[in-house]
Amino acid sequence: MTDPHERSQHTGWTRQHWAELADRMLAAVGRYRSPSGALIELPGPHSSHGAVSDGLEGFARTFLLAGFRIAGERGSDPGGVLERYAEGLAAGTDPASPERWPRPDELHQAKVEAASIALVLQLTRPWLWDRLDDGVRERVIDWLTAVIGQPYPPINWIWFRITVESFLREAGGPFSAADIEEDLAVHASLRRQGGWLSDGPERAFDHYVGWALHVYPLLWTHLFDVTGSLCPESVRATWQADLADYLDDAVHLIGADGSPLMQGRSLIYRFAAAAPFWVGAMTGTGGVPPGLTRRVASGMLSHFDRHGALGEDGLLSIGWHRPWPEMRQSYSGPGSPYWASKGMLGLALPADHPVWTDAELPLPAESGDRARAIAAPGWLAATREDTGIAFVLNHGTDHATPGDERSDSPLYARLGYSTATMSPLTGPTVEDPVDNAVVLVDAQGGATHRTGFATSRTRELPNGALMATSSGLVRWVDSTNDTSPDHGSGRTGQVRPGTEITIASVLRDGLEVRLVRVENPPGEGVSLRLGGWPVAADSRPAATSGGADGAPHAQARTAELRSHLRGLSGFTTSGTAAERGTSPLGDWTVIPWLSVDPVPAGEVLAALVVLDRGDQLPAHPSVEVRLCGEGRHAVVVTWPDQVRTEIDL
């Protein structure tokens, strides 16, 4: 038999690595069990839901990991992990226990955690549920029954109610077929083209598409006896096709170092982004070869392990690599990061499953230069083998709806996201965007926001080029007084209108030509600024700016990463913005920018925008702009290899 390490030539990780890490994680949280085991009270600030809710969350989310671990061993549990969770189930559902859990009809967050509990009870049924005392089973059913008829927001939460009520149905408890039918209708309303789903009616495209909206549907039909009764065969077939299309895109959003795309809310869940790949393997759907599934998942898990996501105490912190408390959102408690356990679902598959026995296959980021247009989120996605970085250019996602006048959310509304950079999450550039933003800047230095832009379009052009466009009215937003909970959206406040700006990204061979047109004069004392990729490190990245061959340019770089801008048409000034303490990727963040003042109304400006790891600056394309009729411009980009791309803007 082939040595397991030889089958893991890309990551070096075998199933044994996974099992050992899971055991280490479970041992670490075990030290924080309450006396009867119903609450796992991890250290750290409490969420807005309070200490008891956080203790329940710690129990339920680590219960996921314990369930996957034991299911993969077919019930073998020499460490008594399930026994300890069984004790917690008994205490948490006992109304007389001092560790009593709030019911889902008493505490909103309990609706979420109830789903994790029900899912694991079903997954480990022969080794846990079937062995529980009758009284405990009755109390668990009674506690779960509180979800019936309760309101759930029309987002990924609907799957929490479906999961709980499906377990109740199979355990002989009450359930509501009407609830499930209603929730399935919500899920259908979230479907978008190309297998993507939006986490709600807004343009909310993020990791929830994968770790929630693709994970639960097929797990539901795999673990519960619902196909043909509660779930028509045709609906399951639709979900299978959706998952295959989504994973075909998602595998291009992973860096060669294993990092997932740093975009969207709840990034503290980290390697949960591997979960939809595991669901494909578990259910025999998704179309991803077993060796590529393991490459994706082991790459992610090992990435976070080697970057210190598990501290010396073995606990997952609130942060990305290391602890970074500023990544907390209002619903985040110390147990929240353990939703990352979803990314370890593969442990539920036995050691002889092909995902553990087949040889790893390379990621797209390791096997050539690739680019694709993804219509639903309005992204151009690209990977380059020489850098191993995956990135998207964003012209369709803002966690809002057209016409919205909120400020820009740093993790949704920027023009670009990658596996090597993260938008600053605190500090001045949240209020006044610089990184991957095109903004008007007033005399006081205040920058506009673009959330709610009206149009987006992605398309393929001849000779391997891709294009995406977006346009809309920009505005200044004073959100000083908005102290509402942070759920990932931008902030509300007093609005001062700007003007309409059209932005286009033309992508070829990893080079982006960013085009900008301001439709009307914005007024005196207003400039236009275009920002590049944010580069972060613990020591201040090097920064340069100036003119070259008559063109302004700016650059920020570390030993491993470079963000480069070059003006191709219309820009006159360049510089860099430096911040400290605003990114989980390093103490310092530096962002290059270009600007022009006054703003030329109705003209097309162009810049080269590059994120790479090179020492030598890339050859730059040239841009020719011609006016061809009222309100229309013809733009010709001549690339370094002399291939021409013609655009009607």
C-alpha positions in Angstrom: 0.0 0.0 0.0 1.2 3.5 -0.8 2.5 5.4 2.2 -0.1 8.0 3.3 2.5 10.7 3.3 3.2 10.0 -0.4 -0.5 10.5 -1.1 -0.2 14.0 0.5 2.5 15.4 -1.6 1.1 19.0 -1.5 0.3 19.4 2.1 1.9 16.5 3.9 -1.3 16.0 5.9 -2.9 12.7 6.4 -6.1 11.7 8.2 -4.0 11.1 11.3 -3.0 14.7 11.4 -6.6 15.7 11.3 -7.6 13.2 14.1 -4.7 14.4 16.3 -5.7 18.1 15.8 -9.3 17.3 16.6 -8.3 15.5 19.7 -6.1 18.4 20.8 -9.0 20.9 20.2 -11.5 18.8 22.1 -9.0 18.4 25.0 -8.4 22.1 25.1 -12.1 23.1 25.4 -12.7 20.3 27.8 -10.9 22.3 30.5 -13.7 24.9 30.3 -16.7 22.6 30.8 -19.2 23.5 33.5 -19.6 21.0 36.4 -22.4 19.1 34.6 -21.0 19.7 31.1 -23.9 21.7 29.6 -21.9 24.9 29.1 -18.4 25.3 27.7 -17.4 28.7 29.0 -14.4 29.8 27.0 -12.3 32.8 28.0 -13.0 36.1 26.3 -15.5 38.9 26.0 -19.2 37.8 25.8 -21.3 38.3 22.8 -24.4 40.6 22.8 -26.4 37.5 23.8 -24.7 37.1 27.1 -22.7 34.5 29.1 -25.3 31.6 29.1 -25.8 31.9 25.4 -22.1 31.8 24.8 -21.7 28.8 27.0 -24.4 27.0 25.0 -22.6 28.0 21.8 -19.4 26.6 23.1 -21.1 23.3 23.8 -23.0 23.0 20.5 -20.2 24.1 18.2 -17.6 21.8 19.8 -20.2 19.1 19.8 -20.0 19.3 16.0 -16.3 18.4 16.1 -16.8 15.6 18.6 -19.6 14.2 16.5 -17.5 14.2 13.3 -14.6 12.6 15.1 -16.6 9.7 16.6 -18.7 9.1 13.5 -15.6 8.6 11.5 -14.4 6.0 14.0 -17.9 4.3 13.8 -18.5 4.9 17.5 -15.1 4.0 18.9 -14.6 6.5 21.7 -11.9 5.4 24.1 -11.6 9.0 25.5 -15.2 9.1 26.5 -15.9 12.3 24.4 -19.6 11.5 23.7 -20.2 10.5 27.3 -19.2 13.9 28.4 -21.4 15.6 25.9 -24.3 13.2 26.9 -23.9 14.5 30.4 -24.2 18.1 29.1 -27.3 17.2 27.1 -28.9 15.9 30.3 -28.1 19.0 32.3 -28.8 21.5 29.6 -32.3 20.3 28.9 -33.2 19.8 32.6 -35.4 22.7 33.7 -34.2 22.2 37.3 -30.5 22.3 36.5 -28.4 25.4 37.3 -26.9 24.8 33.8 -30.3 24.8 32.0 -30.1 26.1 28.5 -32.4 28.9 27.3 -35.0 27.4 24.9 -35.1 28.5 21.3 -38.3 30.3 21.9 -36.6 32.2 24.7 -33.2 33.0 23.1 -32.7 33.8 19.5 -29.2 32.4 19.4 -30.4 29.1 20.7 -32.1 28.5 17.4 -28.7 28.4 15.8 -27.1 26.1 18.3 -30.1 23.7 18.4 -29.3 22.8 14.8 -25.8 21.7 15.6 -27.1 19.6 18.4 -29.7 18.0 16.3 -27.3 17.4 13.4 -24.8 15.5 15.6 -27.5 13.5 17.4 -28.6 12.3 14.0 -25.0 11.6 12.8 -24.0 9.7 15.9 -27.4 8.2 16.6 -26.4 4.6 17.2 -23.7 5.6 19.7 -25.3 8.5 21.5 -29.0 9.1 21.0 -30.0 5.4 21.1 -28.1 5.0 24.4 -29.5 8.0 26.2 -31.9 7.5 29.2 -35.6 7.8 28.1 -36.0 10.8 30.4 -33.1 12.6 28.8 -34.4 11.9 25.3 -37.8 13.3 26.3 -36.2 16.5 27.6 -34.1 16.9 24.5 -37.2 16.5 22.3 -39.1 19.0 24.5 -36.2 21.5 24.3 -35.9 21.2 20.5 -39.7 21.4 20.0 -39.5 25.0 20.9 -38.3 25.8 17.4 -41.7 24.9 15.8 -43.5 27.9 14.5 -40.8 30.3 15.6 -39.8 33.2 13.3 -36.5 32.7 11.5 -34.8 35.4 9.4 -34.9 34.6 5.6 -31.2 33.8 5.4 -29.1 30.7 6.1 -31.0 30.4 9.5 -33.9 28.6 7.9 -31.7 25.5 7.7 -31.5 25.5 11.4 -35.2 25.0 11.8 -35.3 22.4 9.0 -32.5 20.4 10.6 -34.1 20.5 14.1 -37.6 19.6 12.9 -36.3 16.8 10.7 -34.5 15.2 13.7 -37.7 15.6 15.8 -39.6 13.8 13.0 -37.3 10.8 13.1 -37.0 10.8 16.9 -40.8 10.5 17.2 -41.4 14.1 18.3 -43.6 16.8 16.9 -42.6 18.7 13.8 -44.3 21.0 11.3 -44.3 20.1 7.6 -45.6 23.6 7.0 -42.5 25.1 8.6 -40.2 23.0 6.5 -42.1 23.9 3.3 -41.9 27.6 4.2 -38.2 27.4 4.8 -37.5 25.5 1.6 -39.3 28.2 -0.3 -37.0 30.8 1.3 -34.0 28.7 0.2 -35.3 28.7 -3.3 -35.7 32.5 -3.3 -32.0 32.8 -2.4 -30.8 30.8 -5.5 -28.9 32.8 -8.0 -27.3 31.9 -11.3 -24.3 29.5 -11.6 -25.0 27.6 -8.4 -24.6 30.6 -6.1 -26.9 31.7 -3.4 -27.2 35.0 -1.6 -27.5 35.0 2.2 -30.7 37.0 2.1 -32.3 39.3 -0.3 -29.3 41.7 -0.5 -26.3 41.2 -2.6 -24.8 39.2 0.2 -22.2 36.8 -1.4 -19.7 35.5 1.0 -18.5 32.2 2.7 -22.1 31.6 4.0 -22.9 30.5 0.5 -20.7 27.5 1.1 -20.5 26.8 4.8 -24.3 27.1 5.3 -26.4 27.4 2.2 -24.7 24.5 0.4 -23.8 22.4 3.4 -27.2 21.9 5.0 -29.4 21.0 2.0 -27.5 17.9 0.9 -26.5 16.9 4.4 -30.3 17.0 5.2 -31.2 14.6 2.4 -28.2 12.4 3.2 -28.7 12.0 7.0 -32.5 12.2 7.2 -35.2 10.2 5.5 -36.8 13.1 3.7 -36.2 12.6 0.0 -39.4 11.9 -1.8 -41.5 13.0 1.2 -40.4 16.4 2.5 -37.9 16.9 -0.3 -38.9 16.1 -3.9 -36.2 14.2 -5.9 -36.2 17.0 -8.4 -35.3 19.5 -5.7 -32.4 17.4 -4.5 -31.1 17.1 -8.1 -31.2 20.9 -8.4 -29.1 21.2 -5.2 -26.6 18.7 -6.5 -26.2 20.6 -9.7 -25.9 23.9 -7.7 -23.2 22.5 -5.5 -21.2 21.2 -8.5 -21.4 24.6 -10.2 -20.5 26.5 -7.0 -17.5 24.2 -6.1 -16.2 24.6 -9.7 -15.9 28.4 -8.8 -15.0 28.0 -5.2 -11.9 26.0 -5.8 -10.5 29.0 -7.7 -10.9 31.1 -4.6 -8.2 29.3 -2.6 -4.6 30.3 -2.5 -1.7 27.8 -3.0 -0.9 28.4 0.7 -4.3 27.1 1.7 -5.8 30.5 2.6 -9.5 31.0 1.6 -10.6 34.3 0.2 -10.6 37.1 2.8 -14.0 38.5 2.1 -17.3 38.7 3.9 -18.5 38.5 7.5 -17.7 35.9 10.2 -14.2 35.2 8.9 -13.4 34.0 12.4 -14.9 30.7 11.2 -11.8 30.3 9.1 -11.5 26.7 7.7 -15.3 26.2 7.8 -14.8 27.3 4.1 -13.8 23.7 3.5 -17.2 22.4 4.5 -19.0 22.4 1.1 -16.2 20.3 -0.4 -16.6 17.7 2.3 -20.4 17.6 1.8 -19.7 16.9 -1.9 -17.5 14.0 -0.9 -19.9 12.7 1.8 -22.9 12.7 -0.5 -21.2 11.7 -3.7 -22.0 15.0 -5.4 -20.2 18.2 -6.3 -18.0 16.8 -9.0 -14.7 17.5 -7.2 -12.2 14.5 -7.3 -11.5 13.1 -3.8 -7.8 14.0 -4.0 -8.7 17.6 -4.8 -11.2 17.7 -1.9 -8.5 16.6 0.5 -6.0 19.1 -1.0 -8.5 21.9 -0.4 -9.4 20.9 3.1 -5.9 19.9 4.3 -4.5 23.0 2.8 -6.9 25.2 4.7 -6.6 23.4 8.0 -2.8 23.3 7.9 -2.7 26.9 6.8 -4.4 28.1 10.0 -2.6 25.6 12.2 0.8 26.8 11.1 -0.2 30.5 11.4 -1.2 30.1 15.0 -5.0 30.1 14.9 -4.9 27.5 17.6 -3.0 29.2 20.4 -0.6 27.6 22.8 -3.6 26.7 24.9 -5.2 24.8 21.9 -8.1 27.2 21.7 -9.5 28.9 18.6 -9.4 32.6 19.1 -11.4 35.4 17.6 -9.2 36.5 14.8 -7.8 35.2 11.5 -4.4 33.8 12.1 -3.5 35.0 15.6 -6.0 36.5 18.0 -7.4 39.8 16.7 -10.4 40.9 18.8 -11.3 43.7 16.4 -12.8 40.9 14.1 -15.6 40.4 16.6 -19.0 41.2 15.3 -21.9 41.8 17.7 -23.0 38.2 17.7 -19.5 36.8 18.2 -18.7 35.2 21.6 -15.6 33.2 22.7 -17.3 29.9 21.4 -18.2 31.4 18.0 -15.0 30.5 16.2 -15.8 26.8 16.7 -18.2 26.9 13.7 -14.9 26.2 12.0 -15.6 22.7 13.1 -17.8 22.4 9.9 -14.5 22.4 8.0 -13.6 19.2 9.7 -16.7 17.3 8.6 -14.4 15.0 6.6 -13.5 13.3 9.8 -16.9 11.7 9.7 -15.7 9.7 6.6 -13.9 6.5 7.5 -10.2 6.0 6.8 -10.8 3.9 3.8 -12.9 6.6 2.0 -11.3 7.8 -1.3 -10.8 11.3 0.1 -8.3 9.8 2.5 -6.8 7.2 0.2 -6.5 9.0 -3.1 -3.4 11.1 -3.9 -3.8 14.8 -3.5 -4.4 16.8 -6.7 -3.1 20.4 -7.2 -5.3 23.4 -6.7 -5.9 25.7 -9.7 -3.6 28.2 -8.0 -0.8 25.6 -8.4 -1.5 24.4 -11.9 -1.5 27.3 -14.3 -2.9 30.8 -14.7 -6.6 30.9 -14.7 -9.4 33.5 -14.8 -13.2 33.3 -14.9 -16.2 35.6 -14.7 -18.6 34.6 -11.9 -21.9 36.3 -12.7 -23.9 36.0 -9.5 -21.5 37.9 -7.1 -20.2 40.1 -10.1 -16.7 38.8 -9.7 -13.7 38.3 -12.0 -11.8 35.5 -10.3 -8.1 34.8 -11.1 -5.2 32.6 -9.9 -1.6 32.8 -11.0 0.8 29.9 -10.6 3.8 32.1 -10.1 2.3 33.9 -7.1 -0.1 31.2 -5.7 -2.6 34.1 -4.9 -6.3 33.8 -5.7 -8.2 37.1 -6.1 -11.5 38.6 -7.2 -12.4 41.9 -8.8 -15.7 42.9 -7.3 -18.5 44.6 -9.3 -21.6 42.9 -7.9 -21.4 42.4 -4.1 -21.9 45.0 -1.4 -24.2 43.4 1.2 -26.9 45.8 0.1 -29.6 46.4 -2.5 -29.5 48.9 -5.5 -30.1 52.4 -4.3 -28.9 51.7 -0.7 -27.2 54.8 0.9 -25.2 53.2 3.6 -21.4 53.4 3.8 -19.2 50.7 2.3 -18.6 47.6 4.4 -14.9 46.9 4.1 -15.4 43.2 3.6 -18.1 43.5 0.9 -17.9 46.7 -1.1 -14.3 47.0 -2.1 -13.2 46.5 -5.7 -10.9 43.6 -4.9 -10.3 40.7 -2.4 -7.6 38.1 -2.3 -6.1 35.2 -0.3 -3.1 37.4 0.6 -4.6 40.7 1.6 -7.4 41.9 3.8 -9.1 45.3 3.8 -8.4 47.3 7.0 -11.3 46.6 9.4 -10.7 49.6 11.7 -9.1 53.0 11.4 -9.5 55.9 9.1 -9.9 54.0 5.8 -13.1 52.4 7.0 -14.8 55.8 7.0 -12.8 57.1 4.1 -12.0 54.1 1.8 -8.6 53.9 0.2 -7.8 50.2 -0.6 -9.4 49.0 -3.8 -11.7 51.9 -3.9 -12.5 54.7 -6.4 -13.7 57.7 -4.5 -14.3 61.4 -4.6 -12.3 63.2 -1.9 -13.5 66.6 -0.5 -11.4 69.4 0.8 -11.6 68.0 4.3 -10.3 64.6 3.2 -13.6 62.8 3.4 -14.2 60.0 0.8 -17.3 58.8 -0.9 -18.9 55.4 -0.7 -20.4 53.3 -3.5 -22.7 50.8 -1.8 -26.0 50.5 -3.6 -24.4 50.9 -7.0 -27.0 50.4 -9.7 -25.5 48.1 -12.3 -23.0 45.3 -12.6 -22.0 43.1 -15.5 -19.3 40.5 -16.1 -18.3 39.1 -19.5 -15.6 37.4 -21.4 -13.8 39.3 -24.1 -11.6 38.0 -27.0 -8.0 36.8 -26.5 -8.5 35.8 -22.9 -9.6 39.1 -21.4 -12.4 39.5 -18.9 -14.4 42.6 -18.0 -16.7 43.6 -15.2 -18.4 47.0 -14.7 -20.4 48.8 -12.1 -21.9 52.2 -11.8 -24.0 54.3 -9.5 -24.3 57.4 -7.4 -21.6 57.8 -4.8 -22.1 59.8 -1.6 -20.4 61.0 1.5 -21.9 59.3 4.7 -21.4 60.6 8.2 -22.1 57.4 10.2 -20.7 58.7 13.5 -23.9 58.2 15.3 -24.6 54.7 14.0 -24.0 52.4 17.0 -26.2 49.5 15.8 -25.0 45.9 15.9 -22.4 44.9 13.3 -23.8 42.2 11.1 -21.5 42.9 8.1 -23.4 45.7 6.4 -22.3 49.3 6.0 -23.3 52.1 8.3 -26.2 54.6 8.1 -25.9 58.3 8.6 -26.3 61.7 7.2 -25.8 61.6 3.4 -24.3 64.2 1.1 -24.7 63.3 -2.5 -21.8 63.1 -4.9 -22.2 62.1 -8.5 -22.4 59.1 -10.7 -19.2 57.1 -11.3 -18.7 54.2 -13.7 -15.9 51.7 -12.9 -14.7 48.9 -15.1 -12.1 46.2 -14.5 -10.4 44.6 -17.6 -8.4 41.6 -16.6 -5.8 39.6 -18.6 -2.8 37.6 -17.5 -3.2 38.7 -13.9 -3.0 42.4 -14.9 -6.0 44.6 -14.2 -6.7 47.8 -16.1 -9.1 49.8 -14.0 -11.2 52.3 -15.9 -13.1 55.2 -14.3 -15.6 57.7 -15.6 -17.1 60.5 -13.6 -20.4 61.5 -15.2 -20.8 65.1 -13.9 -18.5 67.7 -12.4 -18.4 67.0 -8.6 -17.7 70.7 -7.7 -14.8 72.7 -6.5 -12.2 71.3 -4.1 -13.0 67.7 -4.9 -10.4 65.2 -6.2 -10.7 61.7 -7.5 -8.6 58.9 -5.8 -8.0 55.3 -6.9 -6.6 52.9 -4.4 -4.7 49.6 -4.9 -4.3 46.5 -2.8 -3.5 46.8 0.9 -0.2 45.2 2.0 0.2 44.3 5.6 3.1 43.1 7.8 4.4 43.4 11.3 7.1 45.8 10.2 6.1 48.8 8.0 6.0 47.8 4.3 8.2 49.7 2.0 6.5 52.4 0.0 7.4 54.4 -3.1 5.6 56.9 -5.3 6.4 59.4 -8.0 6.4 59.7 -11.8 7.9 57.3 -14.4 7.9 58.0 -18.1 5.5 60.8 -17.4 3.1 58.5 -15.6 2.4 58.6 -11.8 3.0 55.4 -10.0 2.8 54.1 -6.4 3.9 50.9 -4.7 3.8 49.1 -1.4 5.7 45.9 -0.7 7.0 43.5 1.8 9.5 40.7 1.4 6.8 38.5 -0.1 4.1 40.7 -1.5 3.8 43.8 -3.8 0.9 46.1 -4.5 1.6 48.3 -7.6 -0.3 51.1 -9.3 0.5 52.9 -12.5 -1.5 55.7 -14.1 -2.2 55.0 -17.7 -4.5 57.9 -18.5 -5.7 60.9 -16.7 -4.1 60.5 -13.2 -1.6 63.1 -12.2 -0.6 62.4 -8.6 0.5 59.3 -6.6 1.1 58.4 -3.0 0.7 55.8 -0.2 -1.5 55.6 2.9 0.0 54.0 6.0 -2.0 52.7 9.0 -1.2 50.9 12.1 -3.2 48.3 14.0 -6.0 48.1 11.4 -5.5 44.6 10.0 -5.2 41.1 11.4 -2.5 40.3 8.9 0.1 42.6 10.4 0.8 45.6 12.6 1.3 47.9 9.6 -0.8 48.3 6.4 0.3 50.4 3.4 -2.0 51.2 0.4 -0.8 52.8 -2.8 -3.1 55.4 -4.5 -3.4 57.6 -7.6 -5.4 60.8 -7.9 -6.3 63.7 -10.1 -7.6 67.2 -9.2 -9.7 68.8 -10.6 -11.8 65.8 -11.6 -12.2 65.6 -15.4 -16.0 65.1 -15.9 -17.1 62.7 -18.6 -13.6 61.5 -19.4 -12.2 58.0 -18.9 -9.2 57.6 -16.6 -7.2 54.4 -16.5 -4.7 52.7 -14.2 -2.8 49.5 -14.0 -3.5 47.6 -10.7 -1.3 44.7 -9.8 -0.9 42.3 -6.8 2.1 40.0 -7.1 5.2 38.7 -5.5 7.8 39.7 -8.1 10.9 41.8 -7.8 10.7 43.2 -11.3 7.8 45.5 -12.2 5.5 44.0 -14.8 5.5 45.4 -18.3 2.5 47.8 -18.5 -0.2 47.9 -21.1 -1.2 51.1 -22.9 -4.7 52.6 -23.1 -6.3 54.7 -25.9 -9.6 56.4 -25.3 -11.9 57.8 -28.0 -15.2 59.5 -27.6 -17.8 57.8 -29.9 -21.2 59.4 -29.5 -22.8 61.2 -26.6 -22.0 59.4 -23.3 -20.0 56.6 -24.9 -16.3 55.9 -25.0 -14.3 53.4 -27.0 -11.3 52.2 -25.0 -8.5 50.1 -26.5 -6.1 48.3 -24.2 -2.9 47.2 -25.8 -1.3 44.5 -23.6 2.4 43.9 -23.2 2.3 41.1 -25.8 0.6 43.6 -28.2 -2.7 41.9 -28.1 -5.5 44.5 -28.2 -8.7 44.5 -26.3 -11.5 46.9 -27.4 -14.2 48.0 -25.0 -17.3 50.1 -25.4 -17.7 51.9 -22.0 
